[in-house]
Amino acid sequence: MSAPVGTAVERLWDAAVGGDEQAAVEAVFAALDAGLDLEAALLDVVGVVQRRVGLEWAANRLSVAQEHAATAINDRVIAAAVHSRPRPRAGLGRVTVACVDGEWHVLPARLLAETLRLRGFTVDYLGAQVPVPHLITHLHRTGPDAVALSGSLAPRLPTAHATITACQAAGVPVIAGGAAFGQDGRYAGLLGADAWAPDARAAAERLTAGPLPRPRGVHEVIDDLPHLADQEYTMVTRTAAQLVKAVYTGIEERVPAMREYTELQRQYTAEDLAHIVEFLATSLYVGDDALFFDFLTWTAEILSVRGVPAESLRPALDLLAVELRDFPRAHALLVGALEHLGKPA
């Protein structure tokens, strides 16, 4: 990291976590006035600070409110920065940038949209949580050369799959990006995306290099993931609420101290159980145990920094395994998860 970029990152960080929007804008403008180009200011300053915000929240050094406030400031810094400089003439084609429906981590998509505009693309930036039917209507109306689909949350992968398939059926190729698709893009390939990029700069470079291949013929979701024929993903998803309730009741019986929980603690416990079931279902969808195991490792770390023993995950997994004993893939995955956490199966 160069000295000007490093200085800008620290100034923006201090301003964003301090809730000082004016100072945040001034930090980026100072870097631009010192000669930093706008793309670098967006990706190497704002993007770096935003990733740090997420890491600090995960480490319990920022509250949810501080994380939200810093993210909002970074979003407004982007708007101020891009409007402060002339925009290049568009001539490289048209790209629709959208988040998967249910995805509210919008800043990565925003950074990509602005980067593509700087590269000379006409960009339709649709923002967060774009329902598939509305996205397809937009594609038919505007006829873009590609869709850039952003997803940060792995449980949105089934929806991402439906989105990719629908875009391709409309004749528009898809480049996928974001943490949901895996660090190496494995889930982008698995779900049939036409391309994958690890970050906004790489996505812009891929699209600048030439058009994406035209989509293959119309196909069904199950063509990509034939294991879905066993219906385990569908059944776990449909019964998620009942599973959470059953596991919650079982944990209460095993851990008497839960009976003294406050209403807020009960709410958090139910939410944690819902996340476990959600990631379990997603792992069943993509047919990859590692997705669930990685989630459990991350969750254990989050619980640890918040003073909750990681061992608290084990009763939930054990009870889920009992509830799903008639589902071979789900049961095997939960047994493997217990082993992953260090408990003999």
C-alpha positions as CSV (number, residue, x, y, z in Angstrom):
1,M,0.0,0.0,0.0
2,S,1.5,3.4,-1.0
3,A,1.9,6.1,1.5
4,P,-0.9,8.4,0.1
5,V,-3.3,5.4,0.0
6,G,-2.3,4.3,3.5
7,T,-2.8,7.8,4.9
8,A,-6.2,8.1,3.1
9,V,-7.3,4.7,4.5
10,E,-6.4,5.7,8.1
11,R,-8.1,9.1,7.8
12,L,-11.2,7.5,6.3
13,W,-11.3,4.8,8.9
14,D,-11.1,7.2,11.8
15,A,-13.8,9.4,10.3
16,A,-16.2,6.5,9.4
17,V,-16.0,4.8,12.8
18,G,-16.2,8.2,14.4
19,G,-19.4,9.0,12.6
20,D,-17.9,12.1,10.9
21,E,-19.2,12.2,7.4
22,Q,-17.6,15.5,6.5
23,A,-14.1,14.3,7.6
24,A,-14.7,11.1,5.7
25,V,-15.4,13.0,2.4
26,E,-12.4,15.3,3.0
27,A,-10.1,12.3,3.5
28,V,-10.9,10.9,0.1
29,F,-10.9,14.3,-1.6
30,A,-7.5,15.0,-0.2
31,A,-6.2,11.8,-1.7
32,L,-7.8,12.7,-5.1
33,D,-6.3,16.2,-4.9
34,A,-2.9,14.6,-4.2
35,G,-3.1,12.7,-7.5
36,L,-4.8,9.4,-6.6
37,D,-7.0,8.3,-9.4
38,L,-10.7,7.9,-8.7
39,E,-10.8,4.1,-9.2
40,A,-8.0,3.6,-6.7
41,A,-9.7,5.9,-4.3
42,L,-12.9,3.8,-4.5
43,L,-11.3,0.3,-4.4
44,D,-8.1,0.8,-2.4
45,V,-9.4,3.3,0.1
46,V,-13.2,3.0,0.5
47,G,-13.2,-0.7,-0.3
48,V,-10.4,-1.4,2.1
49,V,-12.0,0.5,4.9
50,Q,-15.3,-1.2,4.4
51,R,-13.7,-4.6,4.6
52,R,-12.0,-3.5,7.8
53,V,-15.4,-2.5,9.2
54,G,-16.7,-6.0,8.6
55,L,-13.7,-7.6,10.3
56,E,-13.9,-5.3,13.3
57,W,-17.6,-6.0,13.7
58,A,-16.8,-9.8,13.6
59,A,-14.1,-9.3,16.2
60,N,-16.7,-7.5,18.5
61,R,-14.7,-4.3,18.3
62,L,-17.6,-2.5,16.5
63,S,-21.2,-2.6,17.5
64,V,-23.9,-3.3,14.9
65,A,-24.9,0.4,15.1
66,Q,-21.3,1.5,14.5
67,E,-21.0,-0.9,11.5
68,H,-24.2,0.4,10.0
69,A,-23.2,4.0,10.5
70,A,-19.7,3.5,9.0
71,T,-21.2,1.7,6.0
72,A,-23.7,4.5,5.4
73,I,-20.8,7.1,5.5
74,N,-18.7,5.1,3.1
75,D,-21.7,4.9,0.7
76,R,-22.1,8.7,0.8
77,V,-18.3,9.1,0.3
78,I,-18.6,7.1,-2.9
79,A,-21.4,9.4,-4.1
80,A,-19.5,12.5,-3.3
81,A,-16.3,11.2,-4.9
82,V,-17.8,10.1,-8.2
83,H,-19.8,13.3,-8.6
84,S,-16.7,15.4,-8.0
85,R,-14.9,14.2,-11.2
86,P,-16.1,14.2,-14.8
87,R,-17.4,10.8,-16.0
88,P,-15.8,9.2,-19.0
89,R,-17.8,8.8,-22.2
90,A,-19.6,5.4,-22.2
91,G,-18.8,3.2,-25.2
92,L,-17.8,-0.3,-24.0
93,G,-21.3,-1.8,-23.7
94,R,-24.0,-2.0,-21.1
95,V,-23.9,-3.9,-17.8
96,T,-26.6,-4.5,-15.2
97,V,-25.2,-4.6,-11.7
98,A,-27.5,-6.2,-9.1
99,C,-27.5,-8.0,-5.7
100,V,-29.1,-11.3,-5.3
101,D,-32.7,-11.1,-3.9
102,G,-32.3,-11.1,-0.1
103,E,-28.8,-9.7,-0.2
104,W,-28.5,-6.4,1.6
105,H,-24.7,-6.0,1.6
106,V,-24.8,-3.6,-1.3
107,L,-21.5,-1.7,-1.1
108,P,-19.4,-4.3,-3.1
109,A,-22.0,-4.0,-6.0
110,R,-21.9,-0.2,-5.7
111,L,-18.1,-0.1,-6.0
112,L,-18.3,-2.4,-9.1
113,A,-20.9,-0.2,-10.7
114,E,-18.8,2.9,-10.3
115,T,-15.7,1.2,-11.4
116,L,-17.4,0.0,-14.6
117,R,-18.6,3.5,-15.3
118,L,-15.1,4.8,-14.9
119,R,-13.9,2.2,-17.4
120,G,-16.5,3.4,-20.0
121,F,-19.5,1.2,-19.5
122,T,-23.1,2.2,-19.4
123,V,-24.3,0.8,-16.1
124,D,-27.7,0.0,-14.7
125,Y,-27.1,-0.2,-11.0
126,L,-30.2,-1.9,-9.4
127,G,-28.9,-2.1,-5.8
128,A,-29.8,-4.5,-3.1
129,Q,-32.4,-7.4,-3.0
130,V,-33.5,-7.5,-6.6
131,P,-36.3,-9.9,-7.2
132,V,-35.7,-12.2,-10.1
133,P,-38.9,-11.3,-12.1
134,H,-38.1,-7.6,-11.9
135,L,-34.5,-8.2,-12.9
136,I,-35.6,-10.3,-16.0
137,T,-38.2,-7.6,-16.9
138,H,-35.3,-5.0,-16.8
139,L,-33.1,-7.2,-19.0
140,H,-35.8,-7.5,-21.6
141,R,-36.3,-3.8,-21.6
142,T,-32.7,-2.7,-21.7
143,G,-30.8,-5.5,-23.4
144,P,-27.5,-5.4,-21.5
145,D,-24.4,-7.3,-22.6
146,A,-24.0,-8.8,-19.1
147,V,-25.3,-9.0,-15.6
148,A,-22.9,-8.6,-12.7
149,L,-24.5,-10.4,-9.8
150,S,-23.3,-9.7,-6.3
151,G,-23.8,-11.9,-3.3
152,S,-22.1,-11.9,0.2
153,L,-24.3,-14.3,2.1
154,A,-24.0,-18.0,1.3
155,P,-27.7,-18.8,2.1
156,R,-28.6,-16.7,-0.9
157,L,-26.9,-19.2,-3.2
158,P,-30.1,-21.1,-4.2
159,T,-31.7,-17.7,-5.1
160,A,-28.5,-16.8,-7.0
161,H,-28.8,-20.1,-8.9
162,A,-32.3,-19.3,-10.0
163,T,-31.2,-15.8,-10.9
164,I,-28.3,-17.0,-13.0
165,T,-30.5,-19.5,-14.8
166,A,-33.2,-16.9,-15.5
167,C,-30.7,-14.4,-16.9
168,Q,-29.2,-16.9,-19.2
169,A,-32.7,-18.0,-20.4
170,A,-33.2,-14.3,-21.3
171,G,-30.0,-14.5,-23.4
172,V,-27.8,-12.5,-21.0
173,P,-24.5,-13.9,-19.6
174,V,-23.7,-13.5,-15.9
175,I,-20.5,-12.7,-14.1
176,A,-20.8,-13.5,-10.4
177,G,-18.8,-12.1,-7.5
178,G,-18.9,-11.7,-3.7
179,A,-18.1,-13.9,-0.7
180,A,-21.2,-16.0,-1.2
181,F,-19.6,-17.6,-4.3
182,G,-16.5,-18.8,-2.4
183,Q,-13.0,-17.4,-2.2
184,D,-12.1,-19.4,-5.4
185,G,-15.5,-18.9,-7.1
186,R,-16.3,-22.6,-6.8
187,Y,-20.0,-21.9,-6.3
188,A,-20.2,-19.5,-9.2
189,G,-19.0,-22.3,-11.5
190,L,-21.2,-24.9,-9.8
191,L,-24.3,-22.8,-10.3
192,G,-23.5,-22.2,-14.0
193,A,-22.3,-18.6,-14.0
194,D,-20.5,-17.6,-17.2
195,A,-17.7,-16.0,-15.3
196,W,-16.5,-15.2,-11.8
197,A,-14.3,-12.4,-10.4
198,P,-12.8,-12.2,-6.8
199,D,-13.3,-8.4,-6.6
200,A,-14.5,-5.3,-8.4
201,R,-11.2,-4.6,-10.2
202,A,-11.0,-8.1,-11.5
203,A,-14.6,-8.0,-12.7
204,A,-14.0,-4.8,-14.5
205,E,-10.9,-6.1,-16.2
206,R,-12.7,-9.3,-17.3
207,L,-15.6,-7.3,-18.8
208,T,-13.2,-4.8,-20.4
209,A,-11.2,-7.6,-22.0
210,G,-14.2,-8.6,-24.1
211,P,-17.8,-9.9,-24.1
212,L,-18.7,-12.8,-22.0
213,P,-19.6,-16.0,-23.8
214,R,-23.2,-16.2,-24.8
215,P,-25.3,-18.4,-22.5
216,R,-25.8,-22.1,-23.2
217,G,-29.3,-23.3,-24.1
218,V,-32.2,-23.2,-21.6
219,H,-31.6,-25.6,-18.8
220,E,-33.2,-26.3,-15.4
221,V,-31.6,-25.8,-12.0
222,I,-31.5,-29.6,-11.4
223,D,-29.4,-30.0,-14.5
224,D,-26.6,-28.3,-12.6
225,L,-27.2,-30.0,-9.3
226,P,-28.7,-33.5,-9.9
227,H,-28.4,-34.4,-6.2
228,L,-31.4,-32.1,-5.5
229,A,-33.6,-34.9,-6.8
230,D,-33.5,-36.4,-3.3
231,Q,-35.6,-33.4,-2.1
232,E,-33.6,-33.1,1.2
233,Y,-32.9,-29.4,0.6
234,T,-36.6,-28.8,-0.1
235,M,-37.7,-30.7,3.0
236,V,-35.2,-29.0,5.3
237,T,-36.2,-25.6,4.0
238,R,-39.9,-26.2,4.3
239,T,-39.6,-27.4,7.8
240,A,-37.0,-24.9,9.0
241,A,-39.3,-23.2,11.5
242,Q,-40.4,-26.6,13.0
243,L,-36.7,-27.7,13.2
244,V,-35.7,-24.5,15.0
245,K,-38.6,-24.9,17.5
246,A,-37.8,-28.6,18.2
247,V,-34.1,-27.9,18.7
248,Y,-34.8,-24.9,20.9
249,T,-37.1,-27.0,23.1
250,G,-34.5,-29.8,23.2
251,I,-31.7,-27.4,24.3
252,E,-33.9,-26.0,27.0
253,E,-34.3,-29.5,28.4
254,R,-30.5,-30.2,28.2
255,V,-29.4,-26.8,29.5
256,P,-31.7,-25.8,32.4
257,A,-29.9,-22.4,32.7
258,M,-31.7,-21.4,29.5
259,R,-35.0,-21.2,31.4
260,E,-33.6,-18.1,33.1
261,Y,-32.7,-16.4,29.8
262,T,-34.1,-12.9,29.2
263,E,-36.4,-12.4,26.3
264,L,-33.6,-10.9,24.3
265,Q,-31.3,-13.9,25.0
266,R,-34.1,-16.2,23.9
267,Q,-34.5,-14.2,20.7
268,Y,-30.7,-14.4,19.9
269,T,-30.7,-18.1,20.6
270,A,-33.6,-18.7,18.2
271,E,-31.9,-16.6,15.5
272,D,-28.6,-18.5,15.9
273,L,-30.5,-21.8,15.5
274,A,-32.3,-20.4,12.4
275,H,-28.9,-19.5,10.9
276,I,-27.6,-23.0,11.5
277,V,-30.6,-24.6,9.7
278,E,-30.2,-22.1,6.9
279,F,-26.6,-22.9,6.3
280,L,-27.3,-26.6,6.6
281,A,-29.9,-26.3,3.9
282,T,-27.5,-24.3,1.7
283,S,-24.8,-26.9,2.1
284,L,-27.3,-29.6,1.1
285,Y,-28.3,-27.4,-2.0
286,V,-24.7,-27.1,-3.3
287,G,-23.7,-30.5,-2.2
288,D,-20.6,-29.3,-0.3
289,D,-20.0,-30.1,3.3
290,A,-17.2,-27.5,3.5
291,L,-19.7,-24.7,3.3
292,F,-21.4,-25.8,6.5
293,F,-18.2,-26.6,8.3
294,D,-16.7,-23.2,7.4
295,F,-19.9,-21.5,8.7
296,L,-19.5,-23.4,12.0
297,T,-15.9,-22.5,12.3
298,W,-16.8,-18.8,11.7
299,T,-19.7,-19.0,14.1
300,A,-17.5,-20.6,16.8
301,E,-15.1,-17.7,16.5
302,I,-17.8,-15.1,16.7
303,L,-19.3,-16.8,19.8
304,S,-15.9,-17.0,21.4
305,V,-15.1,-13.3,21.0
306,R,-18.5,-12.6,22.5
307,G,-17.8,-14.7,25.5
308,V,-20.0,-17.7,24.5
309,P,-18.4,-21.1,24.5
310,A,-18.1,-22.7,21.1
311,E,-19.2,-26.0,22.7
312,S,-22.7,-24.5,22.8
313,L,-23.1,-25.4,19.1
314,R,-22.8,-29.1,19.8
315,P,-26.2,-29.7,21.4
316,A,-27.9,-27.9,18.5
317,L,-26.1,-30.1,16.0
318,D,-26.8,-33.2,18.0
319,L,-30.5,-32.5,18.2
320,L,-30.7,-31.6,14.5
321,A,-29.1,-34.9,13.7
322,V,-31.9,-36.7,15.7
323,E,-34.6,-34.6,13.9
324,L,-33.1,-35.4,10.5
325,R,-32.2,-39.0,11.1
326,D,-34.3,-40.1,8.1
327,F,-32.5,-37.8,5.7
328,P,-29.2,-39.5,4.7
329,R,-27.3,-36.5,3.4
330,A,-28.4,-34.1,6.1
331,H,-27.7,-36.6,8.9
332,A,-24.3,-37.5,7.6
333,L,-23.5,-33.8,7.3
334,L,-24.4,-33.1,10.9
335,V,-22.4,-36.1,12.1
336,G,-19.5,-34.8,10.1
337,A,-20.1,-31.3,11.7
338,L,-19.8,-32.8,15.2
339,E,-16.6,-34.4,14.2
340,H,-15.4,-31.1,12.7
341,L,-16.0,-29.5,16.1
342,G,-14.0,-32.2,17.8
343,K,-16.7,-34.4,19.2
344,P,-16.6,-38.1,18.4
345,A,-19.6,-39.2,16.2
